[in-house]
Amino acid sequence: QVQLVESGGGLVQPGGSLRLSCAASGFTFSNYRMSWYRQGPGKERQLVARITTAARLTSYADSVKGRFTISRDNAKKTVFLQMNNLKPEDTAVYYCNALGPLAANDYWGQGTQVTVSS
């Protein structure tokens, strides 16, 4: 059974930090490109960050460049999103996504809420 389980969300003040984790099971994690998406209130889901299978390449939305860092541990089947200098506009539900070779399989987690507020 395929599972992506996000954790690490919560309430944080502006300027604070959070580290999201996404634990994968039920598929060959190292063969999948991993991404973090988010969906804010009344907004469409948007790509936040992406990392290739062997972590050779990463990419980020312009709005989070220099503040967020995506990483992965293939041995632990986990992808991370370190979020620093958080802003109120980062408030959203954050989703983990796994995309398999040739886009044959596309898996999503259930999401974790991040709220940035004073």
Phi and psi restraints in degrees (range 20) as a CNS / XPLOR table:
assign (resid 1 and name C) (resid 2 and name N)
       (resid 2 and name CA) (resid 2 and name C) 1.0 -76.2 20.0 2
assign (resid 2 and name N) (resid 2 and name CA)
       (resid 2 and name C) (resid 3 and name N) 1.0 132.0 20.0 2
assign (resid 2 and name C) (resid 3 and name N)
       (resid 3 and name CA) (resid 3 and name C) 1.0 -140.3 20.0 2
assign (resid 3 and name N) (resid 3 and name CA)
       (resid 3 and name C) (resid 4 and name N) 1.0 139.4 20.0 2
assign (resid 3 and name C) (resid 4 and name N)
       (resid 4 and name CA) (resid 4 and name C) 1.0 -126.6 20.0 2
assign (resid 4 and name N) (resid 4 and name CA)
       (resid 4 and name C) (resid 5 and name N) 1.0 117.7 20.0 2
assign (resid 4 and name C) (resid 5 and name N)
       (resid 5 and name CA) (resid 5 and name C) 1.0 -119.5 20.0 2
assign (resid 5 and name N) (resid 5 and name CA)
       (resid 5 and name C) (resid 6 and name N) 1.0 111.0 20.0 2
assign (resid 5 and name C) (resid 6 and name N)
       (resid 6 and name CA) (resid 6 and name C) 1.0 -86.1 20.0 2
assign (resid 6 and name N) (resid 6 and name CA)
       (resid 6 and name C) (resid 7 and name N) 1.0 150.8 20.0 2
assign (resid 6 and name C) (resid 7 and name N)
       (resid 7 and name CA) (resid 7 and name C) 1.0 -153.7 20.0 2
assign (resid 7 and name N) (resid 7 and name CA)
       (resid 7 and name C) (resid 8 and name N) 1.0 167.1 20.0 2
assign (resid 7 and name C) (resid 8 and name N)
       (resid 8 and name CA) (resid 8 and name C) 1.0 103.5 20.0 2
assign (resid 8 and name N) (resid 8 and name CA)
       (resid 8 and name C) (resid 9 and name N) 1.0 -5.1 20.0 2
assign (resid 8 and name C) (resid 9 and name N)
       (resid 9 and name CA) (resid 9 and name C) 1.0 -72.6 20.0 2
assign (resid 9 and name N) (resid 9 and name CA)
       (resid 9 and name C) (resid 10 and name N) 1.0 172.9 20.0 2
assign (resid 9 and name C) (resid 10 and name N)
       (resid 10 and name CA) (resid 10 and name C) 1.0 161.7 20.0 2
assign (resid 10 and name N) (resid 10 and name CA)
       (resid 10 and name C) (resid 11 and name N) 1.0 -166.4 20.0 2
assign (resid 10 and name C) (resid 11 and name N)
       (resid 11 and name CA) (resid 11 and name C) 1.0 -100.2 20.0 2
assign (resid 11 and name N) (resid 11 and name CA)
       (resid 11 and name C) (resid 12 and name N) 1.0 129.9 20.0 2
assign (resid 11 and name C) (resid 12 and name N)
       (resid 12 and name CA) (resid 12 and name C) 1.0 -141.5 20.0 2
assign (resid 12 and name N) (resid 12 and name CA)
       (resid 12 and name C) (resid 13 and name N) 1.0 150.2 20.0 2
assign (resid 12 and name C) (resid 13 and name N)
       (resid 13 and name CA) (resid 13 and name C) 1.0 -79.1 20.0 2
assign (resid 13 and name N) (resid 13 and name CA)
       (resid 13 and name C) (resid 14 and name N) 1.0 155.4 20.0 2
assign (resid 13 and name C) (resid 14 and name N)
       (resid 14 and name CA) (resid 14 and name C) 1.0 -53.8 20.0 2
assign (resid 14 and name N) (resid 14 and name CA)
       (resid 14 and name C) (resid 15 and name N) 1.0 137.9 20.0 2
assign (resid 14 and name C) (resid 15 and name N)
       (resid 15 and name CA) (resid 15 and name C) 1.0 89.5 20.0 2
assign (resid 15 and name N) (resid 15 and name CA)
       (resid 15 and name C) (resid 16 and name N) 1.0 -9.7 20.0 2
assign (resid 15 and name C) (resid 16 and name N)
       (resid 16 and name CA) (resid 16 and name C) 1.0 -82.3 20.0 2
assign (resid 16 and name N) (resid 16 and name CA)
       (resid 16 and name C) (resid 17 and name N) 1.0 -176.8 20.0 2
assign (resid 16 and name C) (resid 17 and name N)
       (resid 17 and name CA) (resid 17 and name C) 1.0 -131.1 20.0 2
assign (resid 17 and name N) (resid 17 and name CA)
       (resid 17 and name C) (resid 18 and name N) 1.0 152.4 20.0 2
assign (resid 17 and name C) (resid 18 and name N)
       (resid 18 and name CA) (resid 18 and name C) 1.0 -143.6 20.0 2
assign (resid 18 and name N) (resid 18 and name CA)
       (resid 18 and name C) (resid 19 and name N) 1.0 153.5 20.0 2
assign (resid 18 and name C) (resid 19 and name N)
       (resid 19 and name CA) (resid 19 and name C) 1.0 -124.3 20.0 2
assign (resid 19 and name N) (resid 19 and name CA)
       (resid 19 and name C) (resid 20 and name N) 1.0 115.1 20.0 2
assign (resid 19 and name C) (resid 20 and name N)
       (resid 20 and name CA) (resid 20 and name C) 1.0 -89.7 20.0 2
assign (resid 20 and name N) (resid 20 and name CA)
       (resid 20 and name C) (resid 21 and name N) 1.0 146.1 20.0 2
assign (resid 20 and name C) (resid 21 and name N)
       (resid 21 and name CA) (resid 21 and name C) 1.0 -126.5 20.0 2
assign (resid 21 and name N) (resid 21 and name CA)
       (resid 21 and name C) (resid 22 and name N) 1.0 150.2 20.0 2
assign (resid 21 and name C) (resid 22 and name N)
       (resid 22 and name CA) (resid 22 and name C) 1.0 -136.5 20.0 2
assign (resid 22 and name N) (resid 22 and name CA)
       (resid 22 and name C) (resid 23 and name N) 1.0 110.7 20.0 2
assign (resid 22 and name C) (resid 23 and name N)
       (resid 23 and name CA) (resid 23 and name C) 1.0 -95.2 20.0 2
assign (resid 23 and name N) (resid 23 and name CA)
       (resid 23 and name C) (resid 24 and name N) 1.0 128.2 20.0 2
assign (resid 23 and name C) (resid 24 and name N)
       (resid 24 and name CA) (resid 24 and name C) 1.0 -108.2 20.0 2
assign (resid 24 and name N) (resid 24 and name CA)
       (resid 24 and name C) (resid 25 and name N) 1.0 150.1 20.0 2
assign (resid 24 and name C) (resid 25 and name N)
       (resid 25 and name CA) (resid 25 and name C) 1.0 -156.3 20.0 2
assign (resid 25 and name N) (resid 25 and name CA)
       (resid 25 and name C) (resid 26 and name N) 1.0 157.6 20.0 2
assign (resid 25 and name C) (resid 26 and name N)
       (resid 26 and name CA) (resid 26 and name C) 1.0 89.7 20.0 2
assign (resid 26 and name N) (resid 26 and name CA)
       (resid 26 and name C) (resid 27 and name N) 1.0 2.1 20.0 2
assign (resid 26 and name C) (resid 27 and name N)
       (resid 27 and name CA) (resid 27 and name C) 1.0 -154.0 20.0 2
assign (resid 27 and name N) (resid 27 and name CA)
       (resid 27 and name C) (resid 28 and name N) 1.0 168.8 20.0 2
assign (resid 27 and name C) (resid 28 and name N)
       (resid 28 and name CA) (resid 28 and name C) 1.0 -80.7 20.0 2
assign (resid 28 and name N) (resid 28 and name CA)
       (resid 28 and name C) (resid 29 and name N) 1.0 90.5 20.0 2
assign (resid 28 and name C) (resid 29 and name N)
       (resid 29 and name CA) (resid 29 and name C) 1.0 -53.3 20.0 2
assign (resid 29 and name N) (resid 29 and name CA)
       (resid 29 and name C) (resid 30 and name N) 1.0 -42.3 20.0 2
assign (resid 29 and name C) (resid 30 and name N)
       (resid 30 and name CA) (resid 30 and name C) 1.0 -65.2 20.0 2
assign (resid 30 and name N) (resid 30 and name CA)
       (resid 30 and name C) (resid 31 and name N) 1.0 -16.3 20.0 2
assign (resid 30 and name C) (resid 31 and name N)
       (resid 31 and name CA) (resid 31 and name C) 1.0 -91.2 20.0 2
assign (resid 31 and name N) (resid 31 and name CA)
       (resid 31 and name C) (resid 32 and name N) 1.0 -1.5 20.0 2
assign (resid 31 and name C) (resid 32 and name N)
       (resid 32 and name CA) (resid 32 and name C) 1.0 -109.8 20.0 2
assign (resid 32 and name N) (resid 32 and name CA)
       (resid 32 and name C) (resid 33 and name N) 1.0 135.1 20.0 2
assign (resid 32 and name C) (resid 33 and name N)
       (resid 33 and name CA) (resid 33 and name C) 1.0 -73.0 20.0 2
assign (resid 33 and name N) (resid 33 and name CA)
       (resid 33 and name C) (resid 34 and name N) 1.0 133.6 20.0 2
assign (resid 33 and name C) (resid 34 and name N)
       (resid 34 and name CA) (resid 34 and name C) 1.0 -112.7 20.0 2
assign (resid 34 and name N) (resid 34 and name CA)
       (resid 34 and name C) (resid 35 and name N) 1.0 142.8 20.0 2
assign (resid 34 and name C) (resid 35 and name N)
       (resid 35 and name CA) (resid 35 and name C) 1.0 -141.3 20.0 2
assign (resid 35 and name N) (resid 35 and name CA)
       (resid 35 and name C) (resid 36 and name N) 1.0 156.9 20.0 2
assign (resid 35 and name C) (resid 36 and name N)
       (resid 36 and name CA) (resid 36 and name C) 1.0 -114.7 20.0 2
assign (resid 36 and name N) (resid 36 and name CA)
       (resid 36 and name C) (resid 37 and name N) 1.0 132.1 20.0 2
assign (resid 36 and name C) (resid 37 and name N)
       (resid 37 and name CA) (resid 37 and name C) 1.0 -118.7 20.0 2
assign (resid 37 and name N) (resid 37 and name CA)
       (resid 37 and name C) (resid 38 and name N) 1.0 164.4 20.0 2
assign (resid 37 and name C) (resid 38 and name N)
       (resid 38 and name CA) (resid 38 and name C) 1.0 -143.9 20.0 2
assign (resid 38 and name N) (resid 38 and name CA)
       (resid 38 and name C) (resid 39 and name N) 1.0 155.0 20.0 2
assign (resid 38 and name C) (resid 39 and name N)
       (resid 39 and name CA) (resid 39 and name C) 1.0 -136.8 20.0 2
assign (resid 39 and name N) (resid 39 and name CA)
       (resid 39 and name C) (resid 40 and name N) 1.0 111.1 20.0 2
assign (resid 39 and name C) (resid 40 and name N)
       (resid 40 and name CA) (resid 40 and name C) 1.0 -84.9 20.0 2
assign (resid 40 and name N) (resid 40 and name CA)
       (resid 40 and name C) (resid 41 and name N) 1.0 169.7 20.0 2
assign (resid 40 and name C) (resid 41 and name N)
       (resid 41 and name CA) (resid 41 and name C) 1.0 -57.4 20.0 2
assign (resid 41 and name N) (resid 41 and name CA)
       (resid 41 and name C) (resid 42 and name N) 1.0 123.4 20.0 2
assign (resid 41 and name C) (resid 42 and name N)
       (resid 42 and name CA) (resid 42 and name C) 1.0 71.4 20.0 2
assign (resid 42 and name N) (resid 42 and name CA)
       (resid 42 and name C) (resid 43 and name N) 1.0 13.4 20.0 2
assign (resid 42 and name C) (resid 43 and name N)
       (resid 43 and name CA) (resid 43 and name C) 1.0 -118.5 20.0 2
assign (resid 43 and name N) (resid 43 and name CA)
       (resid 43 and name C) (resid 44 and name N) 1.0 162.0 20.0 2
assign (resid 43 and name C) (resid 44 and name N)
       (resid 44 and name CA) (resid 44 and name C) 1.0 -79.4 20.0 2
assign (resid 44 and name N) (resid 44 and name CA)
       (resid 44 and name C) (resid 45 and name N) 1.0 156.2 20.0 2
assign (resid 44 and name C) (resid 45 and name N)
       (resid 45 and name CA) (resid 45 and name C) 1.0 -67.0 20.0 2
assign (resid 45 and name N) (resid 45 and name CA)
       (resid 45 and name C) (resid 46 and name N) 1.0 135.4 20.0 2
assign (resid 45 and name C) (resid 46 and name N)
       (resid 46 and name CA) (resid 46 and name C) 1.0 -129.7 20.0 2
assign (resid 46 and name N) (resid 46 and name CA)
       (resid 46 and name C) (resid 47 and name N) 1.0 150.4 20.0 2
assign (resid 46 and name C) (resid 47 and name N)
       (resid 47 and name CA) (resid 47 and name C) 1.0 -74.2 20.0 2
assign (resid 47 and name N) (resid 47 and name CA)
       (resid 47 and name C) (resid 48 and name N) 1.0 131.6 20.0 2
assign (resid 47 and name C) (resid 48 and name N)
       (resid 48 and name CA) (resid 48 and name C) 1.0 -102.1 20.0 2
assign (resid 48 and name N) (resid 48 and name CA)
       (resid 48 and name C) (resid 49 and name N) 1.0 -50.0 20.0 2
assign (resid 48 and name C) (resid 49 and name N)
       (resid 49 and name CA) (resid 49 and name C) 1.0 -158.0 20.0 2
assign (resid 49 and name N) (resid 49 and name CA)
       (resid 49 and name C) (resid 50 and name N) 1.0 154.2 20.0 2
assign (resid 49 and name C) (resid 50 and name N)
       (resid 50 and name CA) (resid 50 and name C) 1.0 -142.7 20.0 2
assign (resid 50 and name N) (resid 50 and name CA)
       (resid 50 and name C) (resid 51 and name N) 1.0 146.9 20.0 2
assign (resid 50 and name C) (resid 51 and name N)
       (resid 51 and name CA) (resid 51 and name C) 1.0 -139.5 20.0 2
assign (resid 51 and name N) (resid 51 and name CA)
       (resid 51 and name C) (resid 52 and name N) 1.0 136.8 20.0 2
assign (resid 51 and name C) (resid 52 and name N)
       (resid 52 and name CA) (resid 52 and name C) 1.0 -76.4 20.0 2
assign (resid 52 and name N) (resid 52 and name CA)
       (resid 52 and name C) (resid 53 and name N) 1.0 175.9 20.0 2
assign (resid 52 and name C) (resid 53 and name N)
       (resid 53 and name CA) (resid 53 and name C) 1.0 -59.3 20.0 2
assign (resid 53 and name N) (resid 53 and name CA)
       (resid 53 and name C) (resid 54 and name N) 1.0 -45.0 20.0 2
assign (resid 53 and name C) (resid 54 and name N)
       (resid 54 and name CA) (resid 54 and name C) 1.0 -98.8 20.0 2
assign (resid 54 and name N) (resid 54 and name CA)
       (resid 54 and name C) (resid 55 and name N) 1.0 15.8 20.0 2
assign (resid 54 and name C) (resid 55 and name N)
       (resid 55 and name CA) (resid 55 and name C) 1.0 63.0 20.0 2
assign (resid 55 and name N) (resid 55 and name CA)
       (resid 55 and name C) (resid 56 and name N) 1.0 24.0 20.0 2
assign (resid 55 and name C) (resid 56 and name N)
       (resid 56 and name CA) (resid 56 and name C) 1.0 -76.2 20.0 2
assign (resid 56 and name N) (resid 56 and name CA)
       (resid 56 and name C) (resid 57 and name N) 1.0 -29.5 20.0 2
assign (resid 56 and name C) (resid 57 and name N)
       (resid 57 and name CA) (resid 57 and name C) 1.0 -129.7 20.0 2
assign (resid 57 and name N) (resid 57 and name CA)
       (resid 57 and name C) (resid 58 and name N) 1.0 140.7 20.0 2
assign (resid 57 and name C) (resid 58 and name N)
       (resid 58 and name CA) (resid 58 and name C) 1.0 -131.4 20.0 2
assign (resid 58 and name N) (resid 58 and name CA)
       (resid 58 and name C) (resid 59 and name N) 1.0 154.8 20.0 2
assign (resid 58 and name C) (resid 59 and name N)
       (resid 59 and name CA) (resid 59 and name C) 1.0 -144.7 20.0 2
assign (resid 59 and name N) (resid 59 and name CA)
       (resid 59 and name C) (resid 60 and name N) 1.0 154.4 20.0 2
assign (resid 59 and name C) (resid 60 and name N)
       (resid 60 and name CA) (resid 60 and name C) 1.0 -139.1 20.0 2
assign (resid 60 and name N) (resid 60 and name CA)
       (resid 60 and name C) (resid 61 and name N) 1.0 151.1 20.0 2
assign (resid 60 and name C) (resid 61 and name N)
       (resid 61 and name CA) (resid 61 and name C) 1.0 -65.4 20.0 2
assign (resid 61 and name N) (resid 61 and name CA)
       (resid 61 and name C) (resid 62 and name N) 1.0 146.8 20.0 2
assign (resid 61 and name C) (resid 62 and name N)
       (resid 62 and name CA) (resid 62 and name C) 1.0 -57.1 20.0 2
assign (resid 62 and name N) (resid 62 and name CA)
       (resid 62 and name C) (resid 63 and name N) 1.0 -34.1 20.0 2
assign (resid 62 and name C) (resid 63 and name N)
       (resid 63 and name CA) (resid 63 and name C) 1.0 -68.4 20.0 2
assign (resid 63 and name N) (resid 63 and name CA)
       (resid 63 and name C) (resid 64 and name N) 1.0 -16.7 20.0 2
assign (resid 63 and name C) (resid 64 and name N)
       (resid 64 and name CA) (resid 64 and name C) 1.0 -117.9 20.0 2
assign (resid 64 and name N) (resid 64 and name CA)
       (resid 64 and name C) (resid 65 and name N) 1.0 -3.1 20.0 2
assign (resid 64 and name C) (resid 65 and name N)
       (resid 65 and name CA) (resid 65 and name C) 1.0 -58.2 20.0 2
assign (resid 65 and name N) (resid 65 and name CA)
       (resid 65 and name C) (resid 66 and name N) 1.0 134.5 20.0 2
assign (resid 65 and name C) (resid 66 and name N)
       (resid 66 and name CA) (resid 66 and name C) 1.0 84.6 20.0 2
assign (resid 66 and name N) (resid 66 and name CA)
       (resid 66 and name C) (resid 67 and name N) 1.0 -9.9 20.0 2
assign (resid 66 and name C) (resid 67 and name N)
       (resid 67 and name CA) (resid 67 and name C) 1.0 -116.1 20.0 2
assign (resid 67 and name N) (resid 67 and name CA)
       (resid 67 and name C) (resid 68 and name N) 1.0 -34.6 20.0 2
assign (resid 67 and name C) (resid 68 and name N)
       (resid 68 and name CA) (resid 68 and name C) 1.0 -109.5 20.0 2
assign (resid 68 and name N) (resid 68 and name CA)
       (resid 68 and name C) (resid 69 and name N) 1.0 147.6 20.0 2
assign (resid 68 and name C) (resid 69 and name N)
       (resid 69 and name CA) (resid 69 and name C) 1.0 -135.3 20.0 2
assign (resid 69 and name N) (resid 69 and name CA)
       (resid 69 and name C) (resid 70 and name N) 1.0 125.5 20.0 2
assign (resid 69 and name C) (resid 70 and name N)
       (resid 70 and name CA) (resid 70 and name C) 1.0 -98.4 20.0 2
assign (resid 70 and name N) (resid 70 and name CA)
       (resid 70 and name C) (resid 71 and name N) 1.0 141.7 20.0 2
assign (resid 70 and name C) (resid 71 and name N)
       (resid 71 and name CA) (resid 71 and name C) 1.0 -149.4 20.0 2
assign (resid 71 and name N) (resid 71 and name CA)
       (resid 71 and name C) (resid 72 and name N) 1.0 167.9 20.0 2
assign (resid 71 and name C) (resid 72 and name N)
       (resid 72 and name CA) (resid 72 and name C) 1.0 -145.5 20.0 2
assign (resid 72 and name N) (resid 72 and name CA)
       (resid 72 and name C) (resid 73 and name N) 1.0 152.4 20.0 2
assign (resid 72 and name C) (resid 73 and name N)
       (resid 73 and name CA) (resid 73 and name C) 1.0 -124.9 20.0 2
assign (resid 73 and name N) (resid 73 and name CA)
       (resid 73 and name C) (resid 74 and name N) 1.0 100.7 20.0 2
assign (resid 73 and name C) (resid 74 and name N)
       (resid 74 and name CA) (resid 74 and name C) 1.0 -67.7 20.0 2
assign (resid 74 and name N) (resid 74 and name CA)
       (resid 74 and name C) (resid 75 and name N) 1.0 -28.8 20.0 2
assign (resid 74 and name C) (resid 75 and name N)
       (resid 75 and name CA) (resid 75 and name C) 1.0 -67.1 20.0 2
assign (resid 75 and name N) (resid 75 and name CA)
       (resid 75 and name C) (resid 76 and name N) 1.0 -35.1 20.0 2
assign (resid 75 and name C) (resid 76 and name N)
       (resid 76 and name CA) (resid 76 and name C) 1.0 -97.1 20.0 2
assign (resid 76 and name N) (resid 76 and name CA)
       (resid 76 and name C) (resid 77 and name N) 1.0 0.2 20.0 2
assign (resid 76 and name C) (resid 77 and name N)
       (resid 77 and name CA) (resid 77 and name C) 1.0 54.5 20.0 2
assign (resid 77 and name N) (resid 77 and name CA)
       (resid 77 and name C) (resid 78 and name N) 1.0 47.2 20.0 2
assign (resid 77 and name C) (resid 78 and name N)
       (resid 78 and name CA) (resid 78 and name C) 1.0 -136.8 20.0 2
assign (resid 78 and name N) (resid 78 and name CA)
       (resid 78 and name C) (resid 79 and name N) 1.0 141.2 20.0 2
assign (resid 78 and name C) (resid 79 and name N)
       (resid 79 and name CA) (resid 79 and name C) 1.0 -117.5 20.0 2
assign (resid 79 and name N) (resid 79 and name CA)
       (resid 79 and name C) (resid 80 and name N) 1.0 145.7 20.0 2
assign (resid 79 and name C) (resid 80 and name N)
       (resid 80 and name CA) (resid 80 and name C) 1.0 -123.1 20.0 2
assign (resid 80 and name N) (resid 80 and name CA)
       (resid 80 and name C) (resid 81 and name N) 1.0 156.3 20.0 2
assign (resid 80 and name C) (resid 81 and name N)
       (resid 81 and name CA) (resid 81 and name C) 1.0 -135.9 20.0 2
assign (resid 81 and name N) (resid 81 and name CA)
       (resid 81 and name C) (resid 82 and name N) 1.0 106.7 20.0 2
assign (resid 81 and name C) (resid 82 and name N)
       (resid 82 and name CA) (resid 82 and name C) 1.0 -86.7 20.0 2
assign (resid 82 and name N) (resid 82 and name CA)
       (resid 82 and name C) (resid 83 and name N) 1.0 122.8 20.0 2
assign (resid 82 and name C) (resid 83 and name N)
       (resid 83 and name CA) (resid 83 and name C) 1.0 -118.9 20.0 2
assign (resid 83 and name N) (resid 83 and name CA)
       (resid 83 and name C) (resid 84 and name N) 1.0 116.5 20.0 2
assign (resid 83 and name C) (resid 84 and name N)
       (resid 84 and name CA) (resid 84 and name C) 1.0 -115.4 20.0 2
assign (resid 84 and name N) (resid 84 and name CA)
       (resid 84 and name C) (resid 85 and name N) 1.0 161.9 20.0 2
assign (resid 84 and name C) (resid 85 and name N)
       (resid 85 and name CA) (resid 85 and name C) 1.0 48.0 20.0 2
assign (resid 85 and name N) (resid 85 and name CA)
       (resid 85 and name C) (resid 86 and name N) 1.0 52.1 20.0 2
assign (resid 85 and name C) (resid 86 and name N)
       (resid 86 and name CA) (resid 86 and name C) 1.0 -66.3 20.0 2
assign (resid 86 and name N) (resid 86 and name CA)
       (resid 86 and name C) (resid 87 and name N) 1.0 146.2 20.0 2
assign (resid 86 and name C) (resid 87 and name N)
       (resid 87 and name CA) (resid 87 and name C) 1.0 -121.7 20.0 2
assign (resid 87 and name N) (resid 87 and name CA)
       (resid 87 and name C) (resid 88 and name N) 1.0 157.3 20.0 2
assign (resid 87 and name C) (resid 88 and name N)
       (resid 88 and name CA) (resid 88 and name C) 1.0 -55.1 20.0 2
assign (resid 88 and name N) (resid 88 and name CA)
       (resid 88 and name C) (resid 89 and name N) 1.0 -32.7 20.0 2
assign (resid 88 and name C) (resid 89 and name N)
       (resid 89 and name CA) (resid 89 and name C) 1.0 -72.3 20.0 2
assign (resid 89 and name N) (resid 89 and name CA)
       (resid 89 and name C) (resid 90 and name N) 1.0 -6.2 20.0 2
assign (resid 89 and name C) (resid 90 and name N)
       (resid 90 and name CA) (resid 90 and name C) 1.0 -82.5 20.0 2
assign (resid 90 and name N) (resid 90 and name CA)
       (resid 90 and name C) (resid 91 and name N) 1.0 -6.8 20.0 2
assign (resid 90 and name C) (resid 91 and name N)
       (resid 91 and name CA) (resid 91 and name C) 1.0 -59.9 20.0 2
assign (resid 91 and name N) (resid 91 and name CA)
       (resid 91 and name C) (resid 92 and name N) 1.0 124.9 20.0 2
assign (resid 91 and name C) (resid 92 and name N)
       (resid 92 and name CA) (resid 92 and name C) 1.0 -177.8 20.0 2
assign (resid 92 and name N) (resid 92 and name CA)
       (resid 92 and name C) (resid 93 and name N) 1.0 169.5 20.0 2
assign (resid 92 and name C) (resid 93 and name N)
       (resid 93 and name CA) (resid 93 and name C) 1.0 -89.3 20.0 2
assign (resid 93 and name N) (resid 93 and name CA)
       (resid 93 and name C) (resid 94 and name N) 1.0 128.3 20.0 2
assign (resid 93 and name C) (resid 94 and name N)
       (resid 94 and name CA) (resid 94 and name C) 1.0 -103.5 20.0 2
assign (resid 94 and name N) (resid 94 and name CA)
       (resid 94 and name C) (resid 95 and name N) 1.0 130.0 20.0 2
assign (resid 94 and name C) (resid 95 and name N)
       (resid 95 and name CA) (resid 95 and name C) 1.0 -117.9 20.0 2
assign (resid 95 and name N) (resid 95 and name CA)
       (resid 95 and name C) (resid 96 and name N) 1.0 142.1 20.0 2
assign (resid 95 and name C) (resid 96 and name N)
       (resid 96 and name CA) (resid 96 and name C) 1.0 -95.0 20.0 2
assign (resid 96 and name N) (resid 96 and name CA)
       (resid 96 and name C) (resid 97 and name N) 1.0 139.2 20.0 2
assign (resid 96 and name C) (resid 97 and name N)
       (resid 97 and name CA) (resid 97 and name C) 1.0 -132.5 20.0 2
assign (resid 97 and name N) (resid 97 and name CA)
       (resid 97 and name C) (resid 98 and name N) 1.0 139.5 20.0 2
assign (resid 97 and name C) (resid 98 and name N)
       (resid 98 and name CA) (resid 98 and name C) 1.0 -122.4 20.0 2
assign (resid 98 and name N) (resid 98 and name CA)
       (resid 98 and name C) (resid 99 and name N) 1.0 124.8 20.0 2
assign (resid 98 and name C) (resid 99 and name N)
       (resid 99 and name CA) (resid 99 and name C) 1.0 -118.4 20.0 2
assign (resid 99 and name N) (resid 99 and name CA)
       (resid 99 and name C) (resid 100 and name N) 1.0 122.4 20.0 2
assign (resid 99 and name C) (resid 100 and name N)
       (resid 100 and name CA) (resid 100 and name C) 1.0 -83.0 20.0 2
assign (resid 100 and name N) (resid 100 and name CA)
       (resid 100 and name C) (resid 101 and name N) 1.0 175.6 20.0 2
assign (resid 100 and name C) (resid 101 and name N)
       (resid 101 and name CA) (resid 101 and name C) 1.0 -54.9 20.0 2
assign (resid 101 and name N) (resid 101 and name CA)
       (resid 101 and name C) (resid 102 and name N) 1.0 135.2 20.0 2
assign (resid 101 and name C) (resid 102 and name N)
       (resid 102 and name CA) (resid 102 and name C) 1.0 59.1 20.0 2
assign (resid 102 and name N) (resid 102 and name CA)
       (resid 102 and name C) (resid 103 and name N) 1.0 20.5 20.0 2
assign (resid 102 and name C) (resid 103 and name N)
       (resid 103 and name CA) (resid 103 and name C) 1.0 58.3 20.0 2
assign (resid 103 and name N) (resid 103 and name CA)
       (resid 103 and name C) (resid 104 and name N) 1.0 28.9 20.0 2
assign (resid 103 and name C) (resid 104 and name N)
       (resid 104 and name CA) (resid 104 and name C) 1.0 -70.7 20.0 2
assign (resid 104 and name N) (resid 104 and name CA)
       (resid 104 and name C) (resid 105 and name N) 1.0 -30.5 20.0 2
assign (resid 104 and name C) (resid 105 and name N)
       (resid 105 and name CA) (resid 105 and name C) 1.0 -130.8 20.0 2
assign (resid 105 and name N) (resid 105 and name CA)
       (resid 105 and name C) (resid 106 and name N) 1.0 140.8 20.0 2
assign (resid 105 and name C) (resid 106 and name N)
       (resid 106 and name CA) (resid 106 and name C) 1.0 -141.7 20.0 2
assign (resid 106 and name N) (resid 106 and name CA)
       (resid 106 and name C) (resid 107 and name N) 1.0 109.8 20.0 2
assign (resid 106 and name C) (resid 107 and name N)
       (resid 107 and name CA) (resid 107 and name C) 1.0 -115.7 20.0 2
assign (resid 107 and name N) (resid 107 and name CA)
       (resid 107 and name C) (resid 108 and name N) 1.0 148.9 20.0 2
assign (resid 107 and name C) (resid 108 and name N)
       (resid 108 and name CA) (resid 108 and name C) 1.0 -129.9 20.0 2
assign (resid 108 and name N) (resid 108 and name CA)
       (resid 108 and name C) (resid 109 and name N) 1.0 147.5 20.0 2
assign (resid 108 and name C) (resid 109 and name N)
       (resid 109 and name CA) (resid 109 and name C) 1.0 -86.0 20.0 2
assign (resid 109 and name N) (resid 109 and name CA)
       (resid 109 and name C) (resid 110 and name N) 1.0 179.5 20.0 2
assign (resid 109 and name C) (resid 110 and name N)
       (resid 110 and name CA) (resid 110 and name C) 1.0 -86.6 20.0 2
assign (resid 110 and name N) (resid 110 and name CA)
       (resid 110 and name C) (resid 111 and name N) 1.0 -13.2 20.0 2
assign (resid 110 and name C) (resid 111 and name N)
       (resid 111 and name CA) (resid 111 and name C) 1.0 96.8 20.0 2
assign (resid 111 and name N) (resid 111 and name CA)
       (resid 111 and name C) (resid 112 and name N) 1.0 152.4 20.0 2
assign (resid 111 and name C) (resid 112 and name N)
       (resid 112 and name CA) (resid 112 and name C) 1.0 -135.5 20.0 2
assign (resid 112 and name N) (resid 112 and name CA)
       (resid 112 and name C) (resid 113 and name N) 1.0 136.1 20.0 2
assign (resid 112 and name C) (resid 113 and name N)
       (resid 113 and name CA) (resid 113 and name C) 1.0 -82.1 20.0 2
assign (resid 113 and name N) (resid 113 and name CA)
       (resid 113 and name C) (resid 114 and name N) 1.0 130.9 20.0 2
assign (resid 113 and name C) (resid 114 and name N)
       (resid 114 and name CA) (resid 114 and name C) 1.0 -119.0 20.0 2
assign (resid 114 and name N) (resid 114 and name CA)
       (resid 114 and name C) (resid 115 and name N) 1.0 123.8 20.0 2
assign (resid 114 and name C) (resid 115 and name N)
       (resid 115 and name CA) (resid 115 and name C) 1.0 -124.0 20.0 2
assign (resid 115 and name N) (resid 115 and name CA)
       (resid 115 and name C) (resid 116 and name N) 1.0 123.3 20.0 2
assign (resid 115 and name C) (resid 116 and name N)
       (resid 116 and name CA) (resid 116 and name C) 1.0 -111.6 20.0 2
assign (resid 116 and name N) (resid 116 and name CA)
       (resid 116 and name C) (resid 117 and name N) 1.0 111.1 20.0 2
assign (resid 116 and name C) (resid 117 and name N)
       (resid 117 and name CA) (resid 117 and name C) 1.0 -159.4 20.0 2
assign (resid 117 and name N) (resid 117 and name CA)
       (resid 117 and name C) (resid 118 and name N) 1.0 147.6 20.0 2
